[in-house]
Amino acid sequence: MRLKPAVLFGLLLFYIFFRGIGSHGLIDPVEGMNASISAHMAGGGNYFVPKIGEALASGSTMGYWWLSVIAIKLIGWSEFAVRFVSALAGLGMVWVSAKAARPYDDDPMRKSWLAACVCAGMTLCFIVSQLSTSHALYSFLMGVVLADVVLSGGNKHKLSSAHWAVSFAFISYGFEGLYLPLLAMLIYCVISEDWDMMRDFFTWPGGIIITIFVSGLYFVLLVFTNPEIVHFMRCQNLTYTFGGLAGIGIFLFVAFVPFHGFIVRAVYEVFPREYPAQKSYELLMLVWAGVFALAPLLSGDILSLAACVPALSALLGRKIDSWLRQRSFTSMRYAVMLNTVIVIPVLYFFLPFVTHNFPVIEASMMSLIPWWLAVGLFMFAAWYYTKTRQPVKWARNVSASALLCLMPLAGVVNLSAGMFSAHDVGMKLRDMVKGNDVVLQYGVNHPSMYFYTLRNSRIISADFTPGVSEHKFAAPESAISQLWGGKSRVYLIMPSDLKPDTPLPQNVFHITEGEGLLLLSNQ
């Protein structure tokens, strides 16, 4: 892209990606766990021993927590700070998608623009960029590896940042950052019977030294400082999938809105029909996207599906540019037709009728309606400019309409966060808790409560957060009565529609209510 349009495009995306990340509370348990661990480290905790207060935690996202610590210290103790890294990584995903789409075989400007718009407009890219998790950072780093491999052109020295990215992905996400890109390259080399890519990646001593030194040093430091966490690095990352298998299916569909038909058509054209397959950038991107799409389904960490977005966006950018450049409107018609057949029945007929089964969808209805309208505008523009055979206007206006789909998504995330956040209660407690005051969570477990209060809270009749050893803070029902009559001030957090099995003694003071939670006190 030329400099001026690229700068304007970047500023627009910066506004869209950053404007809402500090306007809503942390979504528990995922964001609450990550933010609380980062807050503990920023407050003087051990950088190699993740904790939520005094409760030990496990995970493979140390690098992400360290970056969040830096953001907290630079920006301040806020939701904006702990989401800053993810929002920045989301912009990075758009950049590496544009970069990967532009091998120097012809004019790269339009294909880079299309790839960037596809990535930015894809729902999954925006979702992970708005959450305090390591998934956006992991996806960005995997996109850096892909872009470097595509653009190296046999020059091994251009692969240095790919080796750095692989090492940092291991530090910030886990072993997947090491072996999945290598697996994708291996499958591509087997399919095409061209081993130059693997040879270049593994035979440059400088790159191997970078990967082994950085990854090995990090692993050795973990072994000496926190050997227990090494055993947990192969565990699933904590994520959330609402509604079981049906919820996962809806998430997988929504993740790639509004490009389903274009993805199907591009995969159909690129999919190899003979062995060995003819080597091409598009085939590498297809294999890469396939590996990073299958891995989360096997691991259970559905948000890591975002790692396939840069490769898929680069593939679509190149294919759409090829269709427009060659005036192959037959392919465009098939893509638009498939998009209509896939998206309209599910998005406009199925989802509205199942909102009562998925409260997270129903809660964000006020922003989902304009999002549906924006998707409809995208589909109409794609149909109209394909029907009238206007390739220049197709590239410009359809790309712009894809970006319009982003505007309501910030509201969707904001409204959905209200169901899983303890922001109001947490902020109230931040101003009130002092000295020997006791915080009890009854029937709920919000890891974000530590982020808001920097105080441990005892858990009563609630499930523990996976990966956090909170058992020492578990308390029986009788603890309420015992503590309530003591000298310490007790704050009780509970769902608004729940009553304790053990009746509370007298002197129950109502403090505040918000986001489905009730805050009570004995004094």
Long-range contacts (C-beta under 8 A, 24 or more apart in sequence): 1-98, 1-109, 1-112, 1-113, 1-116, 2-109, 5-113, 9-113, 9-116, 10-91, 12-403, 13-91, 13-94, 13-120, 13-403, 14-91, 16-120, 16-126, 16-403, 16-406, 16-407, 16-410, 17-87, 17-90, 17-91, 17-126, 17-129, 17-130, 18-87, 19-410, 20-130, 20-410, 20-411, 20-413, 20-414, 21-79, 21-80, 21-83, 21-84, 21-86, 21-87, 21-130, 22-78, 22-79, 22-80, 22-83, 23-414, 24-79, 24-413, 24-414, 24-417, 24-418, 24-421, 24-423, 25-79, 25-417, 25-418, 25-421, 25-422, 25-423, 25-424, 25-426, 25-448, 25-515, 26-79, 26-82, 26-132, 26-417, 26-421, 26-422, 26-423, 26-448, 26-451, 27-131, 27-240, 27-416, 27-417, 27-420, 27-421, 28-420, 28-421, 28-422, 28-445, 28-446, 28-447, 28-448, 29-238, 29-240, 29-445, 29-446, 29-447, 29-465, 29-466, 30-131, 30-132, 30-133, 30-238, 30-239, 30-240, 31-82, 31-83, 31-131, 31-132, 31-133, 31-448, 32-422, 32-446, 32-447, 32-448, 32-449, 32-450, 32-451, 33-57, 33-238, 33-447, 33-465, 33-467, 33-468, 34-61, 34-64, 34-65, 34-68, 34-82, 34-132, 34-133, 34-134, 35-68, 35-79, 35-82, 35-132, 35-448, 35-451, 36-447, 36-448, 36-450, 36-451, 37-65, 38-65, 38-68, 38-69, 38-72, 38-82, 39-72, 39-77, 39-82, 39-450, 39-451, 39-454, 40-450, 41-65, 41-66, 41-69, 42-68, 42-69, 42-72, 42-73, 42-77, 43-454, 46-225, 46-226, 48-221, 48-222, 48-225, 48-226, 48-229, 49-225, 49-226, 49-229, 50-229, 52-447, 52-450, 52-465, 52-468, 52-470, 53-450, 53-454, 53-455, 53-456, 54-456, 54-472, 54-473, 55-456, 55-468, 55-469, 55-470, 55-472, 55-473, 56-228, 56-468, 56-469, 57-467, 57-468, 57-469, 58-228, 58-229, 58-232, 58-235, 58-467, 58-468, 59-229, 59-232, 59-235, 59-237, 59-238, 59-467, 60-173, 60-174, 60-175, 60-232, 60-233, 60-234, 60-235, 60-237, 61-133, 61-134, 61-172, 61-173, 61-174, 61-237, 62-171, 62-172, 62-218, 62-222, 63-134, 63-137, 63-168, 63-171, 63-172, 63-173, 64-133, 64-134, 64-137, 64-172, 64-173, 67-137, 67-172, 68-132, 79-132, 79-423, 82-132, 82-451, 83-130, 83-131, 83-132, 85-136, 85-137, 86-128, 86-129, 86-130, 86-131, 86-132, 86-133, 86-135, 86-136, 86-137, 87-129, 87-130, 87-136, 89-129, 89-136, 89-137, 89-139, 89-140, 90-125, 90-126, 90-128, 90-129, 90-130, 90-136, 90-140, 91-129, 92-140, 92-143, 92-144, 93-119, 93-125, 93-129, 93-136, 93-139, 93-140, 93-143, 93-306, 93-309, 93-310, 94-119, 94-120, 94-125, 96-140, 96-143, 96-144, 96-146, 96-147, 96-310, 97-143, 97-309, 97-310, 97-313, 97-314, 97-317, 98-314, 98-317, 99-147, 99-151, 100-143, 100-146, 100-147, 100-150, 100-151, 100-285, 100-310, 100-311, 100-314, 101-313, 101-314, 101-317, 101-318, 101-321, 102-151, 103-150, 103-151, 103-153, 103-281, 104-151, 104-153, 110-321, 110-324, 110-325, 110-395, 111-317, 111-318, 111-320, 111-321, 112-317, 113-317, 113-395, 113-399, 114-316, 114-317, 114-320, 114-321, 114-395, 114-399, 115-313, 115-314, 115-316, 115-317, 115-318, 116-313, 116-317, 117-317, 117-399, 117-400, 117-402, 117-403, 118-259, 118-262, 118-312, 118-313, 118-316, 118-317, 118-320, 118-402, 119-309, 119-310, 119-313, 120-402, 120-403, 120-406, 121-258, 121-259, 121-378, 121-399, 121-402, 121-403, 121-405, 121-406, 122-255, 122-256, 122-257, 122-259, 122-309, 122-312, 122-313, 123-254, 123-255, 123-256, 123-257, 123-405, 123-409, 124-255, 124-256, 124-305, 124-306, 124-309, 125-306, 125-309, 125-313, 126-406, 126-409, 127-255, 127-303, 127-306, 127-409, 127-413, 128-303, 128-306, 130-410, 130-413, 131-303, 133-237, 133-239, 133-303, 134-172, 134-173, 134-237, 135-173, 135-303, 135-304, 135-306, 135-307, 136-306, 137-172, 137-173, 138-169, 138-172, 138-173, 138-176, 138-177, 138-304, 138-306, 138-307, 139-304, 139-306, 139-307, 139-309, 139-310, 140-310, 141-165, 141-166, 141-168, 141-169, 141-172, 141-173, 141-177, 142-169, 142-177, 142-180, 142-181, 142-292, 142-307, 142-310, 143-309, 143-310, 143-311, 145-169, 145-181, 146-181, 146-284, 146-285, 146-288, 146-310, 146-311, 146-314, 147-310, 147-314, 149-185, 149-197, 149-201, 149-284, 150-281, 150-284, 150-285, 150-314, 152-200, 154-196, 154-200, 156-200, 156-203, 156-204, 156-206, 156-207, 157-204, 157-206, 159-200, 159-201, 159-204, 159-207, 160-206, 160-207, 160-210, 162-201, 162-207, 163-206, 163-207, 163-208, 163-210, 163-211, 164-210, 164-214, 166-211, 166-215, 167-210, 167-211, 167-214, 167-215, 167-218, 168-214, 170-215, 170-218, 171-214, 171-215, 171-218, 173-237, 173-304, 174-233, 174-234, 174-237, 175-233, 175-234, 176-295, 176-299, 176-304, 178-211, 178-215, 180-291, 180-292, 180-295, 180-307, 181-288, 183-291, 184-284, 184-287, 184-288, 184-291, 184-292, 185-284, 187-287, 187-291, 188-283, 188-284, 188-287, 188-288, 191-272, 191-275, 191-276, 191-277, 191-283, 191-287, 192-276, 192-277, 192-278, 192-279, 192-283, 193-276, 194-276, 194-279, 197-284, 232-467, 235-467, 236-299, 236-300, 236-301, 237-299, 237-301, 237-303, 237-304, 238-465, 238-466, 238-467, 239-300, 239-301, 239-302, 239-303, 239-304, 241-302, 242-358, 242-360, 243-357, 243-358, 246-354, 246-357, 247-358, 248-302, 250-351, 250-354, 250-358, 250-361, 251-302, 252-302, 252-305, 253-346, 255-305, 256-312, 257-343, 257-347, 257-375, 257-405, 258-339, 258-343, 258-375, 258-378, 258-379, 258-402, 258-405, 259-316, 259-339, 259-402, 260-338, 260-339, 260-342, 260-343, 261-334, 261-335, 261-336, 261-337, 261-338, 261-339, 261-340, 261-341, 261-342, 261-343, 262-316, 262-319, 262-320, 262-335, 262-338, 262-339, 263-312, 263-316, 264-335, 264-338, 264-342, 265-319, 265-331, 265-334, 265-335, 265-338, 266-315, 266-316, 266-319, 266-320, 266-335, 269-319, 269-331, 270-315, 270-319, 281-318, 282-315, 282-318, 282-319, 285-311, 285-312, 285-314, 285-315, 285-318, 286-311, 286-315, 289-315, 320-395, 321-395, 324-391, 324-394, 324-395, 325-391, 327-389, 327-391, 329-386, 329-389, 332-386, 332-394, 333-386, 335-382, 336-379, 336-382, 336-383, 336-386, 339-379, 339-382, 340-379, 340-383, 343-375, 343-379, 344-379, 347-372, 347-375, 348-372, 348-376, 359-419, 360-416, 360-419, 360-420, 363-415, 363-416, 363-418, 363-419, 364-411, 364-412, 364-413, 364-414, 364-415, 364-416, 365-415, 366-411, 366-415, 367-408, 367-409, 367-410, 367-411, 367-412, 367-414, 367-415, 368-408, 368-412, 369-408, 370-407, 370-408, 370-411, 371-405, 371-408, 371-409, 371-412, 374-401, 374-404, 374-405, 374-407, 374-408, 375-405, 377-401, 377-404, 378-402, 378-404, 378-405, 418-515, 419-515, 419-516, 421-448, 421-515, 422-446, 422-448, 422-449, 422-452, 422-493, 422-515, 422-517, 423-448, 423-452, 423-514, 423-515, 424-512, 424-514, 424-515, 424-517, 425-449, 425-493, 425-512, 425-514, 425-515, 425-517, 425-519, 426-451, 426-452, 426-453, 427-452, 428-511, 428-512, 428-519, 429-453, 429-455, 429-491, 429-519, 432-491, 432-511, 433-491, 434-489, 436-488, 436-489, 437-488, 437-489, 437-490, 437-491, 438-483, 438-488, 438-489, 438-490, 438-491, 439-491, 439-493, 440-475, 440-479, 440-480, 440-483, 440-490, 440-491, 440-492, 440-493, 441-493, 441-494, 442-480, 442-492, 442-493, 442-494, 442-498, 442-500, 443-494, 443-495, 443-498, 444-493, 444-494, 444-495, 444-517, 445-470, 446-493, 449-493, 457-493, 461-501, 477-501, 477-502, 478-502, 480-504, 481-505, 483-522, 484-522, 485-522, 489-521, 489-522, 489-523, 490-521, 490-522, 490-523, 491-519, 491-520, 491-521, 492-519, 492-520, 492-521, 492-522, 493-517, 493-518, 493-519, 494-518, 494-520
